[in-house]
Amino acid sequence: MVVHLRRTGQLTPALILRALLSRHLAFAEAAFAELSGLPEDRVHGLLWDARGAGLGPLLGKAGLPPSLAPAFAAAVAALRERRGAATPEAGARLSRLMIERVLSACDALPAEEAGKLMALLRRFEAEAARDEARLVAEALADEAALEAVLEHAPEALTLQRAA
């Protein structure tokens, strides 16, 4: 998939950053490997290097603009901190907490460098907020439906024993 995206000009820094912010690590690693020409195991080592020293050279080798380094560094740092904290329910949704970390890291960038990046991150943030609101609404609807069943037809929830 990554090869196809690159051939069609769709493998962009924004897509790779989105993958990181969505905790879709396999895609991000494959994208960095494709762009840099490095093997995926080497990319993995550079991304998750505890000192963080491998990310800058990886971004350069992948041909990403140096102005994006703070955003990628903040995303990878947040992932490192939360490495075991991802839940299966999180899926490929954007993490608002991680987006906020990246926004904070990019606040100090000069406006001419940060303009498009900050706009992209704000769009990601709005999308993540909508997803969270949708999940809360679904949970509230499920809870209300269960309460209605319990109030009006509790027998519907009991198991019938075979005679």
C-alpha positions in Angstrom: 0.0 0.0 0.0 2.8 2.4 0.9 4.5 1.8 -2.4 1.3 2.6 -4.3 0.7 5.8 -2.2 4.3 6.9 -3.0 3.9 6.2 -6.7 0.7 8.2 -6.9 2.1 11.1 -4.9 -0.2 10.4 -1.9 2.5 9.4 0.6 2.8 12.8 2.2 4.3 14.0 5.5 0.7 14.8 6.6 -0.3 11.2 6.1 2.7 9.9 8.0 2.1 12.3 10.9 -1.6 11.3 10.9 -0.6 7.6 11.1 1.6 8.4 14.1 -1.1 10.4 15.8 -3.5 7.5 15.2 -1.1 5.0 16.6 -0.9 3.2 13.3 2.8 2.5 13.8 3.2 -0.3 11.2 2.1 2.1 8.5 4.3 4.9 9.7 7.3 2.6 9.9 6.6 1.2 6.4 6.2 4.8 5.0 9.6 5.9 6.5 11.2 2.7 5.1 9.8 3.4 1.7 10.9 7.1 1.7 14.3 6.6 3.2 15.3 3.3 1.5 16.2 1.8 4.9 14.9 -1.6 6.0 11.9 -1.5 8.2 13.8 -3.0 11.2 16.3 -0.2 10.9 13.5 2.4 10.7 11.9 0.8 13.8 15.2 1.1 15.7 15.6 4.8 14.7 12.1 5.7 15.6 12.1 4.0 19.0 15.6 4.8 20.0 15.3 5.8 23.7 17.5 8.8 23.3 15.5 10.1 20.4 18.7 10.6 18.4 17.6 8.6 15.4 14.5 10.5 14.4 16.3 13.6 12.9 18.5 11.6 10.6 15.5 9.4 9.6 13.4 12.4 8.7 16.3 13.8 6.6 16.9 10.4 4.9 13.1 10.2 4.1 13.3 13.7 2.6 10.9 15.4 5.0 11.3 19.1 5.6 13.3 20.0 8.7 10.5 22.3 9.8 8.4 19.2 10.5 10.9 17.8 12.9 9.3 19.2 16.1 5.9 17.8 15.2 7.3 14.3 14.4 9.5 14.4 17.5 6.6 15.3 19.8 4.4 12.6 18.2 7.0 9.9 18.7 7.8 11.1 22.2 4.1 10.8 23.1 4.0 7.4 21.6 7.0 6.3 23.5 5.4 7.4 26.8 2.1 5.7 26.0 3.6 2.6 24.2 1.6 0.1 26.3 -1.3 2.3 26.9 -3.1 2.0 23.5 -6.4 0.2 23.8 -7.9 -2.0 21.2 -10.9 0.3 21.1 -8.6 3.2 20.1 -8.3 1.6 16.6 -7.0 4.0 14.0 -8.6 7.1 15.5 -6.7 10.2 16.1 -5.5 10.8 19.6 -6.5 14.3 20.8 -4.0 14.1 23.7 -1.2 13.4 21.3 -2.3 16.1 18.9 -2.3 18.6 21.8 1.3 17.5 22.6 2.3 18.1 19.0 0.5 21.5 18.9 2.4 22.6 22.1 5.7 21.5 20.6 5.1 23.5 17.5 3.9 26.7 19.2 7.4 28.2 19.1 7.9 27.6 15.4 8.1 30.8 13.2 4.7 31.6 11.7 6.0 31.1 8.1 7.1 27.6 8.9 4.2 26.6 11.2 1.2 28.0 9.3 0.1 24.9 7.3 1.3 22.5 9.9 -0.7 24.2 12.7 -3.8 24.3 10.4 -3.4 20.6 9.7 -3.0 19.9 13.4 -6.1 22.0 14.2 -8.1 19.9 11.6 -6.8 16.7 13.2 -7.8 18.1 16.6 -11.4 18.9 15.5 -11.7 15.5 13.9 -10.6 13.8 17.1 -13.0 15.9 19.2 -15.9 14.9 16.8 -14.9 11.2 17.1 -14.8 11.5 20.9 -18.2 13.2 21.0 -19.7 10.5 18.7 -18.4 7.8 21.0 -19.9 9.5 24.0 -23.2 9.9 22.3 -23.2 6.2 21.2 -22.4 5.1 24.8 -25.2 7.4 26.2 -27.7 6.0 23.6 -26.7 2.4 24.5 -27.1 3.2 28.2 -30.5 4.8 27.6 -31.7 1.8 25.6 -30.6 -0.6 28.3 -32.4 1.5 31.0 -35.6 1.5 28.8 -35.5 -2.3 28.4 -34.8 -2.8 32.2 -37.7 -0.5 33.0 -40.3 -1.8 30.5 -39.3 -5.3 29.6 -36.7 -6.7 32.0 -37.8 -10.3 31.1 -36.2 -9.7 27.7 -32.8 -9.8 29.3 -33.2 -13.0 31.2 -32.0 -16.3 29.8 -34.7 -18.9 29.0 -33.8 -22.3 30.3 -34.4 -25.2 28.0 -37.2 -27.4 29.2 
